[in-house]
Amino acid sequence: MFWTMMRLQARRLVGRKEPWICLVCMTALVCVSFVEGCLHFPGFDRAALPSAARGWIGHFEPLQIRSFGVGIYLLFFLISSSVFADCHYVARKSGISSHLIARCGQGPYIASCAVCTGIGGMLVLLVPLLLSQLLAFTLFPIESGPYAFSSWFGTPASNLADARAQVANALIPEMMVDYPYLYNMMFIVYASLWGGIMALVSFSASFIIRRNRLAVLGFSTLFYLISLFLLPRQLNLSFYLYPCVLVSGLSVLFFVIAPLFVLGACIVFLVRCARCEDVAI
């Protein structure tokens, strides 16, 4: 019954207008950020440009791209949650949930909703962020020339000793210098993964918040913003979502464990709901 319900929920997901609106909004954010980044290089000789790895919009702090910073702090998780995190809220309000649960049971219903929510929330970030790296190739060279600047203006890209010293407080400084494209890809996947997990946080909240759809969709963003104030600076989630962060004490262990912990908490909560509550009411 799970796979039958998965197919039904996938059709619900694709048939909604919200996923496509979210995809357009995220793509627009990427394009606006790219244009803003381009405006910082008027009249530059191509030989002086940083590589497409350093010119990627994820390095928005040294590139002075404010629009992408707004996306990191305020829009990413709202966009990912708006794809499908309210699926149960909408189904319950319309009375569809009781028919779906009667057909397959609460467990497969909740599991299929959760899987589609997580995948949808992840893809709506992953596809535009991959596009953003491809866009960087239209302006920046694949490899920096000997007289090019790194993304930290005033520093020659060819001076690896200075580059290593400057990024010593990055999450994985050796990877950032030696394998910059792989480093960017790691953050693209990681931010997208958090998008899917935060969509699950909002989906989980829909079993508690029963009167306000906007509160359901915005719950993950509120959870994220509160965590920025409560957790120590080294455990600030926003510092792990983009590659140009140079903060002493960043933890690879937190980088790995944090998404697993939040995902595990969501799964435990949803299992409890499936076993103990009549979610159709």
Secondary structure in CASP SS format (residue, H / E / C, confidence):
PFRMAT SS
TARGET T0000
AUTHOR 0000-0000-0000
METHOD secondary structure of the structure
MODEL  1
M C 1.00
F H 1.00
W H 1.00
T H 1.00
M H 1.00
M H 1.00
R H 1.00
L H 1.00
Q H 1.00
A H 1.00
R H 1.00
R H 1.00
L H 1.00
V H 1.00
G H 1.00
R C 1.00
K C 1.00
E H 1.00
P H 1.00
W H 1.00
I H 1.00
C H 1.00
L H 1.00
V H 1.00
C H 1.00
M H 1.00
T H 1.00
A H 1.00
L H 1.00
V H 1.00
C H 1.00
V H 1.00
S H 1.00
F H 1.00
V H 1.00
E H 1.00
G H 1.00
C H 1.00
L C 1.00
H C 1.00
F C 1.00
P C 1.00
G C 1.00
F C 1.00
D C 1.00
R H 1.00
A H 1.00
A H 1.00
L C 1.00
P C 1.00
S C 1.00
A C 1.00
A C 1.00
R C 1.00
G C 1.00
W C 1.00
I C 1.00
G C 1.00
H C 1.00
F H 1.00
E H 1.00
P H 1.00
L H 1.00
Q C 1.00
I C 1.00
R H 1.00
S H 1.00
F H 1.00
G H 1.00
V H 1.00
G H 1.00
I H 1.00
Y H 1.00
L H 1.00
L H 1.00
F H 1.00
F H 1.00
L H 1.00
I H 1.00
S H 1.00
S H 1.00
S H 1.00
V H 1.00
F H 1.00
A C 1.00
D C 1.00
C H 1.00
H H 1.00
Y H 1.00
V H 1.00
A H 1.00
R H 1.00
K H 1.00
S H 1.00
G C 1.00
I H 1.00
S H 1.00
S H 1.00
H H 1.00
L H 1.00
I H 1.00
A H 1.00
R H 1.00
C H 1.00
G C 1.00
Q H 1.00
G H 1.00
P H 1.00
Y H 1.00
I H 1.00
A H 1.00
S H 1.00
C H 1.00
A H 1.00
V H 1.00
C H 1.00
T H 1.00
G H 1.00
I H 1.00
G H 1.00
G H 1.00
M H 1.00
L H 1.00
V H 1.00
L H 1.00
L H 1.00
V H 1.00
P H 1.00
L H 1.00
L H 1.00
L H 1.00
S H 1.00
Q H 1.00
L H 1.00
L H 1.00
A H 1.00
F H 1.00
T H 1.00
L H 1.00
F C 1.00
P C 1.00
I C 1.00
E C 1.00
S C 1.00
G C 1.00
P C 1.00
Y C 1.00
A C 1.00
F E 1.00
S C 1.00
S C 1.00
W C 1.00
F C 1.00
G C 1.00
T C 1.00
P E 1.00
A C 1.00
S C 1.00
N C 1.00
L H 1.00
A H 1.00
D H 1.00
A H 1.00
R H 1.00
A H 1.00
Q H 1.00
V C 1.00
A C 1.00
N C 1.00
A C 1.00
L C 1.00
I C 1.00
P H 1.00
E H 1.00
M H 1.00
M H 1.00
V H 1.00
D H 1.00
Y C 1.00
P H 1.00
Y H 1.00
L H 1.00
Y H 1.00
N H 1.00
M H 1.00
M H 1.00
F H 1.00
I H 1.00
V H 1.00
Y H 1.00
A H 1.00
S H 1.00
L H 1.00
W H 1.00
G H 1.00
G H 1.00
I H 1.00
M H 1.00
A H 1.00
L H 1.00
V H 1.00
S H 1.00
F H 1.00
S H 1.00
A H 1.00
S C 1.00
F C 1.00
I C 1.00
I C 1.00
R C 1.00
R C 1.00
N C 1.00
R H 1.00
L H 1.00
A H 1.00
V H 1.00
L H 1.00
G H 1.00
F H 1.00
S H 1.00
T H 1.00
L H 1.00
F H 1.00
Y H 1.00
L H 1.00
I H 1.00
S H 1.00
L H 1.00
F H 1.00
L H 1.00
L C 1.00
P C 1.00
R H 1.00
Q H 1.00
L H 1.00
N C 1.00
L H 1.00
S H 1.00
F H 1.00
Y H 1.00
L C 1.00
Y C 1.00
P C 1.00
C C 1.00
V C 1.00
L C 1.00
V C 1.00
S C 1.00
G C 1.00
L C 1.00
S C 1.00
V H 1.00
L H 1.00
F H 1.00
F H 1.00
V H 1.00
I H 1.00
A H 1.00
P H 1.00
L H 1.00
F H 1.00
V H 1.00
L H 1.00
G H 1.00
A H 1.00
C H 1.00
I H 1.00
V H 1.00
F H 1.00
L H 1.00
V H 1.00
R H 1.00
C H 1.00
A H 1.00
R H 1.00
C H 1.00
E C 1.00
D C 1.00
V C 1.00
A C 1.00
I C 1.00
END
